[in-house]
């Protein structure tokens, strides 16, 4: 049994790879249902979900009034654009 596979759960690595999309509500309804079903059946993945959700809450609570500097925001947008174009071209 590997680090991301738990008794009878071969899709653990896939679920954990997309856990932030799940937490952020960025998945299709079908994917949300698949992940929710997996989490209901897999305690190790549910524990990871709970930990990631807690981290997101702490970061949100700690930084909710701060905004990123304009230069950082610009760099992030440029990076996203570059990655998106690379994905589309490749």
Biopython code that builds the backbone (N, CA, C, O; Angstrom):
import numpy as np
from Bio.PDB.StructureBuilder import StructureBuilder

atoms = [
    (1, "UNK", "N", (0.849, -1.171, 0.000)),
    (1, "UNK", "CA", (0.000, 0.000, 0.000)),
    (1, "UNK", "C", (0.896, 1.237, 0.000)),
    (1, "UNK", "O", (1.751, 1.373, 0.875)),
    (2, "UNK", "N", (0.717, 2.141, -0.966)),
    (2, "UNK", "CA", (1.545, 3.324, -1.095)),
    (2, "UNK", "C", (1.065, 4.459, -0.217)),
    (2, "UNK", "O", (0.038, 4.357, 0.455)),
    (3, "UNK", "N", (1.820, 5.537, -0.234)),
    (3, "UNK", "CA", (1.511, 6.721, 0.586)),
    (3, "UNK", "C", (0.150, 7.325, 0.233)),
    (3, "UNK", "O", (-0.552, 7.835, 1.107)),
    (4, "UNK", "N", (-0.216, 7.267, -1.038)),
    (4, "UNK", "CA", (-1.472, 7.889, -1.451)),
    (4, "UNK", "C", (-2.508, 6.853, -1.879)),
    (4, "UNK", "O", (-3.421, 7.167, -2.643)),
    (5, "UNK", "N", (-2.370, 5.635, -1.396)),
    (5, "UNK", "CA", (-3.349, 4.583, -1.650)),
    (5, "UNK", "C", (-3.644, 3.903, -0.341)),
    (5, "UNK", "O", (-2.731, 3.411, 0.322)),
    (6, "UNK", "N", (-4.898, 3.866, 0.042)),
    (6, "UNK", "CA", (-5.289, 3.266, 1.309)),
    (6, "UNK", "C", (-6.269, 2.144, 1.030)),
    (6, "UNK", "O", (-7.074, 2.238, 0.104)),
    (7, "UNK", "N", (-6.210, 1.107, 1.804)),
    (7, "UNK", "CA", (-7.050, -0.076, 1.666)),
    (7, "UNK", "C", (-8.227, 0.079, 0.712)),
    (7, "UNK", "O", (-9.274, 0.612, 1.080)),
    (8, "UNK", "N", (-8.042, -0.391, -0.510)),
    (8, "UNK", "CA", (-9.123, -0.387, -1.477)),
    (8, "UNK", "C", (-9.408, 0.957, -2.120)),
    (8, "UNK", "O", (-10.395, 1.098, -2.841)),
    (9, "UNK", "N", (-8.570, 1.938, -1.873)),
    (9, "UNK", "CA", (-8.808, 3.273, -2.432)),
    (9, "UNK", "C", (-7.663, 3.651, -3.370)),
    (9, "UNK", "O", (-6.711, 4.318, -2.966)),
    (10, "UNK", "N", (-7.767, 3.224, -4.607)),
    (10, "UNK", "CA", (-6.708, 3.493, -5.568)),
    (10, "UNK", "C", (-6.735, 4.928, -6.084)),
    (10, "UNK", "O", (-5.770, 5.372, -6.706)),
    (11, "UNK", "N", (-7.821, 5.664, -5.838)),
    (11, "UNK", "CA", (-7.902, 7.029, -6.346)),
    (11, "UNK", "C", (-7.503, 8.088, -5.324)),
    (11, "UNK", "O", (-7.799, 9.267, -5.519)),
    (12, "UNK", "N", (-6.848, 7.699, -4.253)),
    (12, "UNK", "CA", (-6.440, 8.658, -3.216)),
    (12, "UNK", "C", (-5.538, 9.755, -3.778)),
    (12, "UNK", "O", (-5.742, 10.931, -3.476)),
    (13, "UNK", "N", (-4.552, 9.395, -4.585)),
    (13, "UNK", "CA", (-3.636, 10.407, -5.100)),
    (13, "UNK", "C", (-4.384, 11.406, -5.976)),
    (13, "UNK", "O", (-4.072, 12.596, -5.948)),
    (14, "UNK", "N", (-5.350, 10.954, -6.742)),
    (14, "UNK", "CA", (-6.146, 11.851, -7.578)),
    (14, "UNK", "C", (-6.974, 12.800, -6.714)),
    (14, "UNK", "O", (-7.029, 13.998, -6.990)),
    (15, "UNK", "N", (-7.603, 12.283, -5.691)),
    (15, "UNK", "CA", (-8.414, 13.110, -4.792)),
    (15, "UNK", "C", (-7.531, 14.137, -4.092)),
    (15, "UNK", "O", (-7.867, 15.321, -4.060)),
    (16, "UNK", "N", (-6.417, 13.701, -3.537)),
    (16, "UNK", "CA", (-5.545, 14.624, -2.810)),
    (16, "UNK", "C", (-4.907, 15.655, -3.728)),
    (16, "UNK", "O", (-4.648, 16.784, -3.309)),
    (17, "UNK", "N", (-4.653, 15.277, -4.977)),
    (17, "UNK", "CA", (-4.074, 16.210, -5.950)),
    (17, "UNK", "C", (-5.035, 17.376, -6.223)),
    (17, "UNK", "O", (-4.594, 18.486, -6.521)),
    (18, "UNK", "N", (-6.334, 17.126, -6.123)),
    (18, "UNK", "CA", (-7.337, 18.138, -6.434)),
    (18, "UNK", "C", (-8.084, 18.647, -5.196)),
    (18, "UNK", "O", (-9.148, 19.253, -5.321)),
    (19, "UNK", "N", (-7.535, 18.404, -4.015)),
    (19, "UNK", "CA", (-8.261, 18.728, -2.789)),
    (19, "UNK", "C", (-8.529, 20.232, -2.646)),
    (19, "UNK", "O", (-9.572, 20.623, -2.123)),
    (20, "UNK", "N", (-7.597, 21.078, -3.105)),
    (20, "UNK", "CA", (-7.827, 22.520, -2.990)),
    (20, "UNK", "C", (-8.897, 22.996, -3.964)),
    (20, "UNK", "O", (-9.635, 23.933, -3.660)),
    (21, "UNK", "N", (-8.990, 22.372, -5.115)),
    (21, "UNK", "CA", (-10.089, 22.690, -6.028)),
    (21, "UNK", "C", (-11.423, 22.337, -5.361)),
    (21, "UNK", "O", (-12.404, 23.070, -5.490)),
    (22, "UNK", "N", (-11.447, 21.232, -4.664)),
    (22, "UNK", "CA", (-12.651, 20.811, -3.944)),
    (22, "UNK", "C", (-12.982, 21.810, -2.833)),
    (22, "UNK", "O", (-14.126, 22.242, -2.695)),
    (23, "UNK", "N", (-11.978, 22.166, -2.055)),
    (23, "UNK", "CA", (-12.188, 23.105, -0.952)),
    (23, "UNK", "C", (-12.609, 24.494, -1.442)),
    (23, "UNK", "O", (-13.360, 25.197, -0.765)),
    (24, "UNK", "N", (-12.123, 24.880, -2.615)),
    (24, "UNK", "CA", (-12.413, 26.212, -3.155)),
    (24, "UNK", "C", (-13.683, 26.246, -4.001)),
    (24, "UNK", "O", (-14.051, 27.301, -4.517)),
    (25, "UNK", "N", (-14.359, 25.100, -4.148)),
    (25, "UNK", "CA", (-15.585, 25.063, -4.941)),
    (25, "UNK", "C", (-15.339, 25.250, -6.424)),
    (25, "UNK", "O", (-16.161, 25.842, -7.123)),
    (26, "UNK", "N", (-14.216, 24.750, -6.906)),
    (26, "UNK", "CA", (-13.833, 24.934, -8.305)),
    (26, "UNK", "C", (-13.956, 23.651, -9.117)),
    (26, "UNK", "O", (-13.256, 23.485, -10.116)),
    (27, "UNK", "N", (-14.833, 22.745, -8.702)),
    (27, "UNK", "CA", (-15.011, 21.469, -9.399)),
    (27, "UNK", "C", (-16.417, 21.380, -9.966)),
    (27, "UNK", "O", (-17.340, 22.051, -9.505)),
    (28, "UNK", "N", (-16.552, 20.545, -10.965)),
    (28, "UNK", "CA", (-17.877, 20.277, -11.514)),
    (28, "UNK", "C", (-18.698, 19.511, -10.473)),
    (28, "UNK", "O", (-18.125, 18.878, -9.586)),
    (29, "UNK", "N", (-20.015, 19.557, -10.566)),
    (29, "UNK", "CA", (-20.842, 18.801, -9.617)),
    (29, "UNK", "C", (-20.507, 17.308, -9.588)),
    (29, "UNK", "O", (-20.537, 16.688, -8.524)),
    (30, "UNK", "N", (-20.194, 16.734, -10.734)),
    (30, "UNK", "CA", (-19.848, 15.305, -10.784)),
    (30, "UNK", "C", (-18.551, 15.036, -10.030)),
    (30, "UNK", "O", (-18.445, 14.043, -9.311)),
    (31, "UNK", "N", (-17.564, 15.916, -10.189)),
    (31, "UNK", "CA", (-16.292, 15.749, -9.480)),
    (31, "UNK", "C", (-16.467, 15.967, -7.978)),
    (31, "UNK", "O", (-15.852, 15.267, -7.174)),
    (32, "UNK", "N", (-17.301, 16.932, -7.600)),
    (32, "UNK", "CA", (-17.578, 17.175, -6.174)),
    (32, "UNK", "C", (-18.186, 15.918, -5.562)),
    (32, "UNK", "O", (-17.799, 15.511, -4.467)),
    (33, "UNK", "N", (-19.123, 15.312, -6.252)),
    (33, "UNK", "CA", (-19.762, 14.098, -5.746)),
    (33, "UNK", "C", (-18.754, 12.962, -5.606)),
    (33, "UNK", "O", (-18.768, 12.231, -4.616)),
    (34, "UNK", "N", (-17.875, 12.817, -6.606)),
    (34, "UNK", "CA", (-16.863, 11.752, -6.576)),
    (34, "UNK", "C", (-15.917, 11.943, -5.390)),
    (34, "UNK", "O", (-15.621, 10.992, -4.667)),
    (35, "UNK", "N", (-15.443, 13.183, -5.195)),
    (35, "UNK", "CA", (-14.517, 13.461, -4.098)),
    (35, "UNK", "C", (-15.224, 13.280, -2.750)),
    (35, "UNK", "O", (-14.668, 12.681, -1.830)),
    (36, "UNK", "N", (-16.438, 13.795, -2.639)),
    (36, "UNK", "CA", (-17.187, 13.675, -1.382)),
    (36, "UNK", "C", (-17.426, 12.211, -1.028)),
    (36, "UNK", "O", (-17.319, 11.827, 0.137)),
    (37, "UNK", "N", (-17.746, 11.403, -2.021)),
    (37, "UNK", "CA", (-17.943, 9.972, -1.789)),
    (37, "UNK", "C", (-16.652, 9.328, -1.309)),
    (37, "UNK", "O", (-16.657, 8.531, -0.371)),
    (38, "UNK", "N", (-15.553, 9.675, -1.954)),
    (38, "UNK", "CA", (-14.256, 9.125, -1.556)),
    (38, "UNK", "C", (-13.917, 9.537, -0.121)),
    (38, "UNK", "O", (-13.484, 8.708, 0.680)),
    (39, "UNK", "N", (-14.115, 10.815, 0.201)),
    (39, "UNK", "CA", (-13.798, 11.291, 1.546)),
    (39, "UNK", "C", (-14.655, 10.609, 2.605)),
    (39, "UNK", "O", (-14.193, 10.366, 3.720)),
    (40, "UNK", "N", (-15.883, 10.304, 2.265)),
    (40, "UNK", "CA", (-16.777, 9.626, 3.211)),
    (40, "UNK", "C", (-16.315, 8.204, 3.499)),
    (40, "UNK", "O", (-16.644, 7.647, 4.547)),
    (41, "UNK", "N", (-15.558, 7.614, 2.584)),
    (41, "UNK", "CA", (-15.128, 6.223, 2.710)),
    (41, "UNK", "C", (-13.667, 6.061, 3.098)),
    (41, "UNK", "O", (-13.239, 4.958, 3.440)),
    (42, "UNK", "N", (-12.894, 7.141, 3.052)),
    (42, "UNK", "CA", (-11.437, 7.030, 3.239)),
    (42, "UNK", "C", (-10.979, 7.968, 4.353)),
    (42, "UNK", "O", (-10.824, 9.170, 4.137)),
    (43, "UNK", "N", (-10.765, 7.418, 5.532)),
    (43, "UNK", "CA", (-10.391, 8.236, 6.693)),
    (43, "UNK", "C", (-9.069, 8.980, 6.503)),
    (43, "UNK", "O", (-8.990, 10.145, 6.894)),
    (44, "UNK", "N", (-8.017, 8.372, 5.922)),
    (44, "UNK", "CA", (-6.763, 9.122, 5.742)),
    (44, "UNK", "C", (-6.940, 10.344, 4.828)),
    (44, "UNK", "O", (-6.370, 11.403, 5.091)),
    (45, "UNK", "N", (-7.720, 10.197, 3.772)),
    (45, "UNK", "CA", (-7.947, 11.338, 2.878)),
    (45, "UNK", "C", (-8.823, 12.381, 3.554)),
    (45, "UNK", "O", (-8.614, 13.578, 3.359)),
    (46, "UNK", "N", (-9.794, 11.954, 4.338)),
    (46, "UNK", "CA", (-10.634, 12.889, 5.077)),
    (46, "UNK", "C", (-9.788, 13.686, 6.072)),
    (46, "UNK", "O", (-9.994, 14.887, 6.244)),
    (47, "UNK", "N", (-8.848, 13.022, 6.716)),
    (47, "UNK", "CA", (-7.954, 13.709, 7.653)),
    (47, "UNK", "C", (-7.124, 14.758, 6.921)),
    (47, "UNK", "O", (-6.929, 15.862, 7.428)),
    (48, "UNK", "N", (-6.636, 14.417, 5.731)),
    (48, "UNK", "CA", (-5.866, 15.379, 4.929)),
    (48, "UNK", "C", (-6.755, 16.547, 4.512)),
    (48, "UNK", "O", (-6.328, 17.701, 4.560)),
    (49, "UNK", "N", (-7.971, 16.256, 4.111)),
    (49, "UNK", "CA", (-8.947, 17.300, 3.758)),
    (49, "UNK", "C", (-9.159, 18.248, 4.937)),
    (49, "UNK", "O", (-9.122, 19.467, 4.774)),
    (50, "UNK", "N", (-9.381, 17.684, 6.120)),
    (50, "UNK", "CA", (-9.631, 18.498, 7.306)),
    (50, "UNK", "C", (-8.433, 19.371, 7.648)),
    (50, "UNK", "O", (-8.595, 20.529, 8.032)),
    (51, "UNK", "N", (-7.239, 18.825, 7.509)),
    (51, "UNK", "CA", (-6.019, 19.589, 7.769)),
    (51, "UNK", "C", (-5.885, 20.736, 6.773)),
    (51, "UNK", "O", (-5.605, 21.869, 7.163)),
    (52, "UNK", "N", (-6.081, 20.448, 5.494)),
    (52, "UNK", "CA", (-5.979, 21.489, 4.469)),
    (52, "UNK", "C", (-7.041, 22.564, 4.671)),
    (52, "UNK", "O", (-6.760, 23.748, 4.485)),
    (53, "UNK", "N", (-8.254, 22.171, 5.048)),
    (53, "UNK", "CA", (-9.328, 23.138, 5.306)),
    (53, "UNK", "C", (-8.960, 24.033, 6.491)),
    (53, "UNK", "O", (-9.204, 25.239, 6.461)),
    (54, "UNK", "N", (-8.380, 23.448, 7.519)),
    (54, "UNK", "CA", (-7.966, 24.220, 8.693)),
    (54, "UNK", "C", (-6.865, 25.218, 8.332)),
    (54, "UNK", "O", (-6.892, 26.361, 8.789)),
    (55, "UNK", "N", (-5.906, 24.797, 7.523)),
    (55, "UNK", "CA", (-4.826, 25.693, 7.095)),
    (55, "UNK", "C", (-5.399, 26.869, 6.312)),
    (55, "UNK", "O", (-5.008, 28.015, 6.530)),
    (56, "UNK", "N", (-6.332, 26.581, 5.397)),
    (56, "UNK", "CA", (-6.958, 27.651, 4.627)),
    (56, "UNK", "C", (-7.677, 28.643, 5.546)),
    (56, "UNK", "O", (-7.611, 29.850, 5.315)),
    (57, "UNK", "N", (-8.350, 28.161, 6.564)),
    (57, "UNK", "CA", (-9.062, 29.032, 7.494)),
    (57, "UNK", "C", (-8.098, 29.918, 8.278)),
    (57, "UNK", "O", (-8.361, 31.105, 8.473)),
    (58, "UNK", "N", (-6.996, 29.348, 8.721)),
    (58, "UNK", "CA", (-6.003, 30.117, 9.484)),
    (58, "UNK", "C", (-5.389, 31.204, 8.602)),
    (58, "UNK", "O", (-5.240, 32.347, 9.034)),
    (59, "UNK", "N", (-5.039, 30.849, 7.381)),
    (59, "UNK", "CA", (-4.457, 31.837, 6.466)),
    (59, "UNK", "C", (-5.471, 32.937, 6.171)),
    (59, "UNK", "O", (-5.125, 34.119, 6.184)),
    (60, "UNK", "N", (-6.700, 32.564, 5.911)),
    (60, "UNK", "CA", (-7.743, 33.559, 5.624)),
    (60, "UNK", "C", (-7.945, 34.491, 6.812)),
    (60, "UNK", "O", (-8.045, 35.706, 6.645)),
    (61, "UNK", "N", (-8.004, 33.924, 7.996)),
    (61, "UNK", "CA", (-8.217, 34.722, 9.205)),
    (61, "UNK", "C", (-7.020, 35.640, 9.469)),
    (61, "UNK", "O", (-7.189, 36.774, 9.918)),
    (62, "UNK", "N", (-5.819, 35.146, 9.191)),
    (62, "UNK", "CA", (-4.607, 35.916, 9.482)),
    (62, "UNK", "C", (-4.342, 37.010, 8.457)),
    (62, "UNK", "O", (-3.721, 38.023, 8.781)),
    (63, "UNK", "N", (-4.797, 36.821, 7.245)),
    (63, "UNK", "CA", (-4.426, 37.743, 6.168)),
    (63, "UNK", "C", (-5.621, 38.417, 5.513)),
    (63, "UNK", "O", (-5.475, 38.995, 4.436)),
    (64, "UNK", "N", (-6.770, 38.364, 6.114)),
    (64, "UNK", "CA", (-7.962, 38.817, 5.414)),
    (64, "UNK", "C", (-7.980, 40.305, 5.095)),
    (64, "UNK", "O", (-8.679, 40.709, 4.166)),
    (65, "UNK", "N", (-7.252, 41.129, 5.816)),
    (65, "UNK", "CA", (-7.253, 42.561, 5.541)),
    (65, "UNK", "C", (-6.060, 42.999, 4.696)),
    (65, "UNK", "O", (-5.987, 44.157, 4.286)),
    (66, "UNK", "N", (-5.145, 42.108, 4.438)),
    (66, "UNK", "CA", (-3.965, 42.454, 3.658)),
    (66, "UNK", "C", (-4.217, 42.138, 2.186)),
    (66, "UNK", "O", (-4.889, 41.160, 1.859)),
    (67, "UNK", "N", (-3.678, 42.965, 1.311)),
    (67, "UNK", "CA", (-3.750, 42.700, -0.119)),
    (67, "UNK", "C", (-2.340, 42.518, -0.651)),
    (67, "UNK", "O", (-1.376, 43.058, -0.108)),
    (68, "UNK", "N", (-2.244, 41.764, -1.699)),
    (68, "UNK", "CA", (-0.937, 41.536, -2.310)),
    (68, "UNK", "C", (-0.471, 42.807, -3.002)),
    (68, "UNK", "O", (-1.286, 43.541, -3.561)),
    (69, "UNK", "N", (0.828, 43.075, -2.973)),
    (69, "UNK", "CA", (1.352, 44.246, -3.687)),
    (69, "UNK", "C", (1.032, 44.129, -5.189)),
    (69, "UNK", "O", (0.949, 43.025, -5.727)),
    (70, "UNK", "N", (0.857, 45.254, -5.842)),
    (70, "UNK", "CA", (0.499, 45.269, -7.269)),
    (70, "UNK", "C", (1.526, 44.517, -8.109)),
    (70, "UNK", "O", (1.158, 43.838, -9.068)),
    (71, "UNK", "N", (2.809, 44.628, -7.765)),
    (71, "UNK", "CA", (3.837, 43.938, -8.555)),
    (71, "UNK", "C", (3.703, 42.422, -8.435)),
    (71, "UNK", "O", (3.906, 41.700, -9.411)),
    (72, "UNK", "N", (3.367, 41.943, -7.254)),
    (72, "UNK", "CA", (3.173, 40.506, -7.066)),
    (72, "UNK", "C", (1.952, 40.034, -7.846)),
    (72, "UNK", "O", (2.001, 38.993, -8.502)),
    (73, "UNK", "N", (0.874, 40.778, -7.782)),
    (73, "UNK", "CA", (-0.334, 40.418, -8.522)),
    (73, "UNK", "C", (-0.040, 40.348, -10.016)),
    (73, "UNK", "O", (-0.498, 39.423, -10.687)),
    (74, "UNK", "N", (0.707, 41.295, -10.545)),
    (74, "UNK", "CA", (1.059, 41.324, -11.960)),
    (74, "UNK", "C", (1.900, 40.099, -12.328)),
    (74, "UNK", "O", (1.661, 39.465, -13.355)),
    (75, "UNK", "N", (2.888, 39.767, -11.483)),
    (75, "UNK", "CA", (3.722, 38.586, -11.744)),
    (75, "UNK", "C", (2.887, 37.318, -11.764)),
    (75, "UNK", "O", (3.110, 36.443, -12.601)),
    (76, "UNK", "N", (1.925, 37.206, -10.852)),
    (76, "UNK", "CA", (1.072, 36.012, -10.798)),
    (76, "UNK", "C", (0.231, 35.915, -12.057)),
    (76, "UNK", "O", (0.130, 34.840, -12.650)),
    (77, "UNK", "N", (-0.373, 37.017, -12.477)),
    (77, "UNK", "CA", (-1.192, 37.009, -13.689)),
    (77, "UNK", "C", (-0.334, 36.647, -14.901)),
    (77, "UNK", "O", (-0.763, 35.869, -15.753)),
    (78, "UNK", "N", (0.864, 37.202, -14.983)),
    (78, "UNK", "CA", (1.765, 36.871, -16.097)),
    (78, "UNK", "C", (2.127, 35.398, -16.081)),
    (78, "UNK", "O", (2.177, 34.765, -17.136)),
    (79, "UNK", "N", (2.378, 34.842, -14.906)),
    (79, "UNK", "CA", (2.742, 33.424, -14.789)),
    (79, "UNK", "C", (1.577, 32.542, -15.210)),
    (79, "UNK", "O", (1.769, 31.558, -15.925)),
    (80, "UNK", "N", (0.370, 32.886, -14.773)),
    (80, "UNK", "CA", (-0.820, 32.115, -15.148)),
    (80, "UNK", "C", (-1.004, 32.147, -16.656)),
    (80, "UNK", "O", (-1.303, 31.126, -17.274)),
    (81, "UNK", "N", (-0.825, 33.317, -17.241)),
    (81, "UNK", "CA", (-0.960, 33.451, -18.692)),
    (81, "UNK", "C", (0.078, 32.600, -19.404)),
    (81, "UNK", "O", (-0.244, 31.924, -20.381)),
    (82, "UNK", "N", (1.317, 32.624, -18.931)),
    (82, "UNK", "CA", (2.380, 31.832, -19.535)),
    (82, "UNK", "C", (2.077, 30.342, -19.421)),
    (82, "UNK", "O", (2.219, 29.610, -20.400)),
    (83, "UNK", "N", (1.663, 29.884, -18.244)),
    (83, "UNK", "CA", (1.361, 28.478, -18.045)),
    (83, "UNK", "C", (0.185, 28.059, -18.928)),
    (83, "UNK", "O", (0.217, 26.988, -19.534)),
    (84, "UNK", "N", (-0.840, 28.890, -19.001)),
    (84, "UNK", "CA", (-2.010, 28.578, -19.811)),
    (84, "UNK", "C", (-1.622, 28.481, -21.285)),
    (84, "UNK", "O", (-2.043, 27.553, -21.976)),
    (85, "UNK", "N", (-0.842, 29.408, -21.755)),
    (85, "UNK", "CA", (-0.415, 29.366, -23.152)),
    (85, "UNK", "C", (0.450, 28.148, -23.426)),
    (85, "UNK", "O", (0.316, 27.516, -24.473)),
    (86, "UNK", "N", (1.331, 27.814, -22.499)),
    (86, "UNK", "CA", (2.187, 26.644, -22.659)),
    (86, "UNK", "C", (1.332, 25.381, -22.723)),
    (86, "UNK", "O", (1.580, 24.508, -23.554)),
    (87, "UNK", "N", (0.339, 25.279, -21.863)),
    (87, "UNK", "CA", (-0.550, 24.123, -21.851)),
    (87, "UNK", "C", (-1.317, 24.017, -23.159)),
    (87, "UNK", "O", (-1.494, 22.919, -23.685)),
    (88, "UNK", "N", (-1.768, 25.134, -23.684)),
    (88, "UNK", "CA", (-2.539, 25.138, -24.930)),
    (88, "UNK", "C", (-1.676, 24.806, -26.126)),
    (88, "UNK", "O", (-2.130, 24.136, -27.054)),
    (89, "UNK", "N", (-0.420, 25.273, -26.119)),
    (89, "UNK", "CA", (0.487, 25.044, -27.237)),
    (89, "UNK", "C", (1.078, 23.639, -27.229)),
    (89, "UNK", "O", (1.376, 23.080, -28.284)),
    (90, "UNK", "N", (1.242, 23.082, -26.057)),
    (90, "UNK", "CA", (1.979, 21.839, -25.944)),
    (90, "UNK", "C", (1.160, 20.662, -25.990)),
    (90, "UNK", "O", (1.676, 19.548, -25.903)),
]
sb = StructureBuilder()
sb.init_structure("model")
sb.init_model(0)
sb.init_chain("A")
sb.init_seg("    ")
for serial, (resi, resn, name, xyz) in enumerate(atoms, 1):
    if name == "N":
        sb.init_residue(resn, " ", resi, " ")
    sb.init_atom(name, np.array(xyz, "f"), 0.0, 1.0, " ", f" {name:<3s}", serial, name[0])
structure = sb.get_structure()
